[in-house]
Amino acid sequence: MSKSLTAAAIAALPYRPCVGIVLFNPSGQVFVAQRIDNPGPAWQMPQGGIDDGEDPQTAAWREMEEEIGTAKATLLAESQSWLTYDLPVDLVPKIWKGRFRGQRQKWFAFRFDGRDRDIDIDTKHPEFSRWQWVEFSRVPELIVPFKQDLYRQVVAEFQHLATTSVA
């Protein structure tokens, strides 16, 4: 049974430190994957928590390997600032055991240097059921609604990298 939290209690919760990964292919499209734990359409770019004592860039490389089974990539850019999103109130007690109000994310853009067959989402702890390359500008419409504003910010910051010239 989930505990009930007041709006004030939720506002007092911290954000979970996290990284996000924009992975461009040579055509300027980005990697998105369908979350395995969501029955509806919930396509997202790879992201994950930062371990205690871990720097954000190291966390991004680790998360890439853990979530998509490869780190065949070149770092292109890092977001200028940390971006945040808040969970919907009804999800706060259910996700991360009610310890966080949402996530505070540092985003990294990478160029994928491998081949599609190098991507393996059937990892030790799979988070995705399928994946695809999509036009970067479409990403905000594919994510769950409460992350759309954050994804618009990510697209605005890294859109200049979404060209075939990243290769």
N, C-alpha and C positions, 0 to 999 in steps of 0.2 A: 504494500500500500504506500502510495507516495504522500509525502507530507505537504501541507498547504503552506505557502509562503505569501506574506503580504507584499504589496508593491514596495514598501520601504525596505523590507528585508532583502528583496531581490536587488534593489538599487544599491544596497550596501555590499553585495557580493562582488568579488573581483572578476576580472576577465581571465580566461585560461590563455596562457602564452602559447602561441602556435605559429607555424609557418605555412605558407601556401606556395604552390608551384605552378607556374605557367610554362608548359612545355610545348615549344613550337616545333613543328616538322619543317622540312625544307620548303614546303609550299606556303608557309606562313599560317597554317592551321594549328589549333591547339588540341591537346589531349584532354578529353573529358571521359568520365566513367560513371556508370549507373551504380548508386549505392546499393549494396546487397541487403541492407536492413530497412529499406524503404520500398513498400509495394508500388507506390506511384512513381511517376517520372521524377527523378532526383539526380540529375547529371551534375557532376562537379569536377573541378580540377583537384589534383591531389593536395592534401593538407594534413597536418598532424601536429601533435603537441611537441613542445620543446622540453627535453628532459632536464632535470636539475643539473646545473653546471654546464650545460651545453650551449654553445653559441648558435644563433639562428641559422647561419649558413650551413654549419655542420648538420643541424637538424633537417634542413631542406634536403641535403644529399641523402641522409639516412631515410627520411620519409619516402623519397623517390624510390629507393631500393626496396623498402618494405612494402610499398603499395603497388608498384608496377613492375617490380622484379628486375629493374635495370637502372644503372646510373650512367648510361652511355649518353652523355650530354656535356655541353659547354655552358658555363654560366655567362649570361648576357647582361643582367641588370638586377638591382635590388630596389625595392620600393623605398621612396624617400622617407616615408614615415610608417608608423604602425597604423593599421586599419582595424576597426572594431565592428562587431555586430552583436546584437542582443538576441537571445533566444525568445520565442514567444513564451508568455507567462506560464502557460500550461505545460511547457516542456522543461522549464527550469528544474523542478524537483525530480524529473525522470532522467535527465542527461547529466553525466559526471556526478551522480549522487547528490545533486543540488548544491554543489560547492561553487559553481560559477554561473554568472549571469549571461555569458556569451564568450566570444573569443576575441583576443587582441592578436592580430596576425601581421607578420612581416612576410612580404611576398618577394619571390625570386623568379626571374624569367630565365629560361634555359633554351638552348637549341638542342634538339634531339639528334644525336650523331649516329644512332643505330638504325636498325631496320625494324619494321613492324613486328617481325617474328621475335625480336629481342624483348618485347613487352610481354610480361607474364603476370596477369592479375590473379592467378591461382597461387597465391603466396602462402606463407605459413599461417598468417591470420588474415584471410581475404576480406577486403572491404567493398569490393566491386564485383558485379555480376557480368558486366560487359563494358566495352569501351569503344570510342570512335574519335576520329579527328573532325573538328568542326571549325567554321569561321569564327575567329576570335570575337567579333562583334555580336555573335549570337549567344555567347555564353551566359549573359545575365538572364535571358529568357528561359534557359534550361535548368537553372538552379532553383531550389526551394525559395518561395517568396521572401522569407526573412533574411536571406543572404544577397538578394538582388542589388541593393544599393552598394554593398561592399564590392560585388563583382563589377558594377559599373565603374567604380573608382579604379579597380585593377585594370580594366580595359582602357580607361582614359590614360592611365600612367604608362602602360606598355604597348598601346596600339601601334606606335611607330616601329615596333619590332615585328609586327605581323605582316611581313613581306617576304617574298622569295629571296630577297637579298640578305636574309639572316644566315643563309648557308655559306 
